Amino acid sequence: MSRSAVWVPLFDDLADPRVAADLAAAAEAAGWDGFFVWDHLRWHEPVAAAGDPWISLAAVAAATDQIRLGTLVTAVARRRPAKLARETAALDLLSNGRVVLGAGLGSDRFGGEFSLFGEETDERARAVMLDEALDVVRRAWSGEPVHHRGDHYLVDGVRFLPRPAQSTIPIWVAGFPGKARPRQRAARHDGFFPVNLAGPDQLAEEVAAVTALRDEPGAAYDFVAAIGPGTDPRPYVAAGATWCVTDVEAEGLTVDRMRGLIADGPLR
């Protein structure tokens, strides 16, 4: 069974958390299964405004009852894992256990989100930070004391309470197709979001590769495909997609455009 989600860049007119809440409520009423948001500090011109994903998702959680929600994708290396653990757990409680954390390396080329803020620009270094941070975050969600001394982060016997509403929050790892490290990382977590897919055949390759790497290949796992409006999702579902999300251009996107896309109904 595949599910459909609205995937929203929180830019310009969409940067207001009240707009995100209204759109999510409309999506839930129209039968969509999920509402996910981009996580960016800034974007290249002509985009001028960028919304905060966690404040927006808190508004979304308060305005909805059933729809899944989360970030696609958080560049974990520019967030403190202790703070990320707190934010995600609080959001999961607020939403009664509906949160998904999309996690990836991020990129500096769209808005200078690393170089303009003095963050790590080397992708290999960010990959190490990503893996270390996800380990901290997942253990923090357990509610047990976290003892971690790594190359980048220190947590000295801290318990992170309250715990999320879910036993653990699903982590969907993003990465480019054909890359070994993202596949290996994704296999250790709960889902894979191969970005910039060339088509369903490429998705099928990723599904096969990640499934082969997993310790429990028969256990529940998600594969996410971003497809453009009007694209038939059935070939992607046949290739293994458990979620299809709306792939829209960030530049020039309007609230009315998103409302229209939502009103058209889920990707079936």
N, C-alpha and C positions, 0 to 999 in steps of 0.2 A: 504494500500500500504506500502510495506517495502522497505527501502533503504539500500545500502551497503557502508561500509567505510573501508578504509585501516587504521589499528591501529599500529603505529610504535614506538617501543622502541628506544629512541635516544641514543644508546650506541655504543661505539667503532667506526667502520666505518660509522655508521649512526649518529654520533654526530655532524657532519659538517652541518651547516645550508644549504649549497649549495646542499648537497646530498638530504636533505629533500625537497628542492624546486624542484629538478629534479624529484624525485619520485612522488611528488604531481602533477606536470605537466603531467607525464606519466599516473597517475591514472585518472586525468580528461579526458585525451584523450581516455582512455580505457573505459570510461563510469561509473566510480565509482562516488558515490554521496557525499562522505565525506573523509576527511583525518585528522585523529586525532593522537596526539602524547602523549607518556608517559611524566609525569612531575616528574623528580627525580634529586636530587643533586648527588647521587652516587648509586651504586649497588654492590652487593657482587661479589667476584672474581668468575670466571676469567674476568668479565667486568672491564675495566680500565678507559674508558673515558665516560663522560656523557654530552650530549648537552643541551643547554638552550632552553626550550620550546617556550618562547616568541620570541626570536630572530629567531628561526627556523620557527615559524608560520608567522612571518612577511615576511620572505623570501618566504614561501608558498603562502601567500596572494598576493605578488607581481608577482608570477609566474603562477597564476591561475585566472580564471574569475568567475567560477560558483560553484565549489566544496565547501561544508561545511567544516569548519576547527575548531579545538579547542583542548583542553587538556582533556585527559582521563587517569589519574584523578589528579587534583591539590589538594594537601594536604593543605587546606586553612589555617590551624592553624599555619603554618610556613611562612605565607606571611602576610604582613601588608595590611589590607583591603583597605586603601586609595591608596596604590601603585597598588594593584590588580585591583581596579576600573579604575585607569588611564590606565594601560596596556591593559585591555580588551576593553575599549572604543576606545583607539587608534587603536588597531588591527581591531576592527569592522569597523572603518572609512576606514582604509587602504583596507579592503576586501570588502567594500560596503555592509556591513551587513550580513556577513556569519559566524559569530563566535558563538560557543557554549562553555560554561564553564562547564566542568566536575568537580565536587567538592566532596571531601570525607575526612575521617579522616587521611588517610595515615597509614603507619606501619613502625616501627623501625626495623623489623626483616630482611628486605631484604638488607639494606645497612647502618643501623645506622644513618639514616638521621635526627633523632631527638637527640639521645643521644650524637652523635659525634659533634654536633653544639650547645649544651646547650639549645635545644628546649624542649618543654613540652613532656614528655614521657607517661604521664597518659592519657589513651584513653577517660575516662570520662571528664577530663578537656578539652581535645582537642575537644570533641563533643560540649561543651558549647562555646568554641572559634569559632568553625565552624558556629554554628547557629547565633552567634552574628555578625561575620564577613559577612556572607551572607546577613544579614539584612542591614548592612552598605553599602555593595557593590550595592545591588539592589536599595537602595534609592539614592546612588550616581549617578547611571545611569539615574535617572529621571531629573537631572539638577537642581532640587530644593535644597534649603539649607538643609544640613544634621545636625541634632542636635542629638547627641548620647553620652550618658554617661553610659557605661556598666561596667561589671566586668573586662573586658580585654581591651576595646578600647574606645577612646575618639575622637569625632569629634564635634567641637564647631562652628556650624553655617556655614559650608563651602559648597560652590557650586562647583560641579565637572563639569567643561566645558572644551572642548566640550563634548556633549552627544554622545553615540553610534549612528551608522547609524540606527540600529533597534530601535523600541520603547522600547524594553528591550532585553537584551541578554538572550537566554534560559540557564537555569541552570539544568544540569542533575546530580542528586545526586547518588553517588555510595554507596553500602553497601552490607553486606553479606545477603543471603536469610534467611528468617525466623526470622530476628531481628526486633523488634518493632520500635526502635528509627529511624533506617534508613528509614523504611517504612513511618513513620510519617513525617520525614524531607522531603523525596521525594514528598509526597503528597502536600506539601506547595510550591513546585517549578514546574519545567516544564518537568521533565523526571526522570526515575529511571534506574540505571545500576546495576543490581544484579551481583556481581562478583563471580567467581568460581561456576557457575551454574552446577548442576548435570545433567541437561537435560531439554527438553522442558516442561515436566510435572511440574518441579519446577518453571520454568518461569511462567507457567499459574497460579500457586499459588500466585506468587508475583504480577502478573498483577491484579488478583482478589482482593488481600489484599490492594494494594495501591489505586486501583480505588474506593474501598469502603470508603477509608479515605478522598477522595478528595471532596472539596466543590462543584466543578462543574465537575462531573464524565463524562459528555458528551463532554466537551471541548477538544481541541487538546492537546495531551500529548504523550510523547515518552517513549517507553520501549526498552532498548538496550540489545542485547545478543551478547556476544563474543563467536565465534565458530571457531574451528580449520579448517585449510585448508582441503578441500575435504569433509567437513561435509555438509549434505543436510540442507539448511536453512529453507525449507518449514515447518517442524514441529515446528520450533521456531516462524515462522511467524503466523502459525495457533494458537499458544499459546498466541500471542499478541505482538510479537516483531515488532516495527516499524523501527528499525535499527538493522542490523547484522554487526558486526565488526570482522576483522581478529584477531584471537588469536594465536600469535606466541611466541615461547620461546625467551627470551632475550639473553641468553648465546649462543655465537657462531653464531648469526644471521649476515648474510652478505648482502651487497648491492645487489649482484646478486640474492640472495634468495628472497629479497623483489621485485626486478624487475620482477622476474619470477612469483611471486604471483600476482602482479599487472597485468601483461600481460595476465594471465589466465582469467581476467575479473571479474566483480562484482559477489557477492554471490547471485545467483538467484535460 
